[in-house]
Amino acid sequence: MTLEPFSDLPSDEGRPPARARMLLVTGLVLLTLAVAYGAAAWWFSDRVARGTTVAGVDIGGQTAAEASVTLTTELGGAEDEPLTLASSAGSVEVVPREVGLALDVDGTVDALVGFTLEPAALWHKVVGGTAEPASVVVDEAVFGEVVESARDELDAEPVEGSLSVEGGTVTLEDPVTGTRTDTEGTIDAVRASWPGRDTVTVSAEPLEPTVSRDELNRVRTEFADVAVSDRSLVWNTDLVETMELENLLLNATATIESAANRLESRGAHAREDYPDRDDENWMKHTLAWVAGPGGTRLDYRPVHEETLTDEVEYVAPKARVY
């Protein structure tokens, strides 16, 4: 019996090998994805990412032309509405157009649209945008003149501290840090906040008083030379008052040094340069040793987070909100 080869089976002649077919399919898939990616980039190039707001105005999903119309309609009058520049010392009300401020609608929209193949930027347009500042044109010369003319309202001179002793009573007046408005920083603050807000907090530089805690140390050091006129050993009020003065000066030194090193505001301890509470770095007690004239050593201990009995649960400290 003779076996004949199967003549009706499909032949592989003329067909590319499996590896070549796989590469071909992969290339077609990648080409399709690239075309789709480019088409998506083109489609979103003239549209603002959905969910985007400018100065509180929603322009998400709009074309550049539509966004320009919306912003002009909603914010067009902002240049003539009162704007308050405020500082810790006071405030002044101005008209934006008169102080060199102008809203650049075209510049605002141009920054939010445009063709890009950058993955992060395209993904941002697909998933949605966020609150964005408006583009603000500032005539820095005009605005600078306005700040200079408003320094009586916006700036404050530092108040010098003092330490006085009268009739055996020590009176300590704490120094107060002054403030001076920084024009360039205020321009940046306006660009970041206006026209979304009608009050902008100016940027200010602190003005330190001349009399500091070092001056208090000097007074305390000089205390060693205080003379006691009453030399009697019975009911010596002069000596008692002198010792009380020493005690007050030592306690005042410990208080001031501790407060100066605590870079936060907490309860009655309030600082303009560190207005916020900082539990991460300052949830701890201050320990102070006043070791003679000119020397104060500070250390800290943690806040106990457990009670001495199982009948009372620990109450975690929290910010005072009024």
Secondary structure as GFF3:
##gff-version 3
##sequence-region A 1 322
A	DSSP	alpha_helix	18	44	.	.	.	ID=ss1
A	DSSP	beta_strand	53	54	.	.	.	ID=ss2
A	DSSP	beta_strand	57	58	.	.	.	ID=ss3
A	DSSP	alpha_helix	64	75	.	.	.	ID=ss4
A	DSSP	three_ten_helix	78	80	.	.	.	ID=ss5
A	DSSP	beta_strand	83	86	.	.	.	ID=ss6
A	DSSP	beta_strand	91	94	.	.	.	ID=ss7
A	DSSP	three_ten_helix	96	99	.	.	.	ID=ss8
A	DSSP	beta_strand	101	103	.	.	.	ID=ss9
A	DSSP	alpha_helix	105	110	.	.	.	ID=ss10
A	DSSP	alpha_helix	119	127	.	.	.	ID=ss11
A	DSSP	beta_strand	131	132	.	.	.	ID=ss12
A	DSSP	beta_strand	136	138	.	.	.	ID=ss13
A	DSSP	alpha_helix	140	149	.	.	.	ID=ss14
A	DSSP	alpha_helix	151	154	.	.	.	ID=ss15
A	DSSP	beta_strand	162	166	.	.	.	ID=ss16
A	DSSP	beta_strand	169	173	.	.	.	ID=ss17
A	DSSP	beta_strand	178	181	.	.	.	ID=ss18
A	DSSP	alpha_helix	183	193	.	.	.	ID=ss19
A	DSSP	beta_strand	199	201	.	.	.	ID=ss20
A	DSSP	beta_strand	204	207	.	.	.	ID=ss21
A	DSSP	alpha_helix	213	222	.	.	.	ID=ss22
A	DSSP	three_ten_helix	223	225	.	.	.	ID=ss23
A	DSSP	alpha_helix	237	261	.	.	.	ID=ss24
A	DSSP	alpha_helix	279	282	.	.	.	ID=ss25
A	DSSP	beta_strand	284	290	.	.	.	ID=ss26
A	DSSP	beta_strand	296	302	.	.	.	ID=ss27
###
